[in-house]
Amino acid sequence: MKNNNKKLIALLISAALSISLAACGQTETTAETTSETTVAETSTADTSADETTSAETTAAETESAETTVSDSGVKTVPDREGGTVEIKGEFNTIISGGPSVTEILIGLGMGDKIIAADLYSADAEGIDPSVCTLDFYNLSTEQLAEMSPDAIIVNSISTMGESDPYADLKAAGITILYVPSSDSIDAVKEDIRFLAACTNTEEKGEELISDIESCVAEISEKAAAITEKKSVYVEIGAAPYLYSCGNNTYINDILNIIGAENIYAAEEGWLSNSEESVIAADPDVILTTVQYEGYDYNEIKQRAGWDSLSAVKNDQVYQVNANNVSRPSHHVVKGIREIAATVYPEVFGE
């Protein structure tokens, strides 16, 4: 039970980031939003490889399997959990259960097929906000069934528990596709490849993946010339409930790509961090994704003891776009470019 609790907490943090702090409209009730995950340091750092199947492992399994089509036209696609899913026809009506899923579907040219989406997809570029009314953390399968969609695409976090909440919908003939809370850029590419295969938009999917790979190659080439790497602290939850990220997260991937060092690279996953650990690390740059009405990221500079930090003394505290940095979709390209230009303007600036 202890190991299952650790896994649940780690996934809750990852799912919360997929929604993104900006989309959630993080308010002054941050304590309420984040109180469930205050033990993240133990839940993520102590979770071993045999307790949690990593998105990278699943991506490798997906890539090694092949999509097949039967004589009757049924398409069998390797899914993102190591199994397969059968696609028996075109998806003309889709329900999206997460903003990263919504963004990928729009990128694949399937935006007009989305008849309903989660609340946090409302700010996805290209979506009709009026269809973003669903709360997948207070699921009503009856509400979903009444819409009679061809497919429902959900984040795997919403299926955690002893039983699958979508079992009845599956029995009714609705295709349910599960997408994990991906923890690397490679895993994001596999999410795109999976959804493209399921929606018969493989060519467009490869275009999105190619754009990611081209961006990574371009930035990596320039980063190779950096001789003095800057240390970076990325804040995804503001004081007094600080949250950041360690190894095996796509934000850490971004920092590696641009030639920077994450001060929490020795930690695992999304984590609850302390002010003392930030002060001890003395980062060269501080980035925050925290964005909500009334929040001024300059409060970071006013925190007790933080005036001694190199980032504060040298005015290297910045706010970056939460959606591009925190949502695992093809828009991670925008996040890579923004963070690169912010941390190393002399290398990546316009």
Stockholm file with secondary structure:
# STOCKHOLM 1.0

chainA/1-350         MKNNNKKLIALLISAALSISLAACGQTETTAETTSETTVAETSTADTSADETTSAETTAAETESAETTVSDSGVKTVPDREGGTVEIKGEFNTIISGGPSVTEILIGLGMGDKIIAADLYSADAEGIDPSVCTLDFYNLSTEQLAEMSPDAIIVNSISTMGESDPYADLKAAGITILYVPSSDSIDAVKEDIRFLAACTNTEEKGEELISDIESCVAEISEKAAAITEKKSVYVEIGAAPYLYSCGNNTYINDILNIIGAENIYAAEEGWLSNSEESVIAADPDVILTTVQYEGYDYNEIKQRAGWDSLSAVKNDQVYQVNANNVSRPSHHVVKGIREIAATVYPEVFGE
#=GR chainA/1-350 SS CHHHHHHHHHHHHHHHHHHCHHHHTCCTTHHHHHGGGTTHHHHHHSCCTTTSCCHHHHHHHHHHSCCEECTTCCEEEECTTSSEEEECSCCSSEEECSHHHHHHHHHTTCGGGEEEEEGGGTTSTTCCGGGEEECTTSCCHHHHHHTCCSEEEEEGGGGCSSSCTTHHHHHTTCEEEEECCCCSHHHHHHHHHHHHHHTTCHHHHHHHHHHHHHHHHHHHHHHTTCCSCCEEEEESBCTTSCEEECBSSHHHHHHHHTTCEETTTTSBSEEECCHHHHHHHCCSEEEECCCCTTCCGGGGGGSTTGGGSHHHHTTCEEECCHHHHHSCSTTHHHHHHHHHHHHCHHHHCC
#=GC SS_cons         CHHHHHHHHHHHHHHHHHHCHHHHTCCTTHHHHHGGGTTHHHHHHSCCTTTSCCHHHHHHHHHHSCCEECTTCCEEEECTTSSEEEECSCCSSEEECSHHHHHHHHHTTCGGGEEEEEGGGTTSTTCCGGGEEECTTSCCHHHHHHTCCSEEEEEGGGGCSSSCTTHHHHHTTCEEEEECCCCSHHHHHHHHHHHHHHTTCHHHHHHHHHHHHHHHHHHHHHHTTCCSCCEEEEESBCTTSCEEECBSSHHHHHHHHTTCEETTTTSBSEEECCHHHHHHHCCSEEEECCCCTTCCGGGGGGSTTGGGSHHHHTTCEEECCHHHHHSCSTTHHHHHHHHHHHHCHHHHCC
//
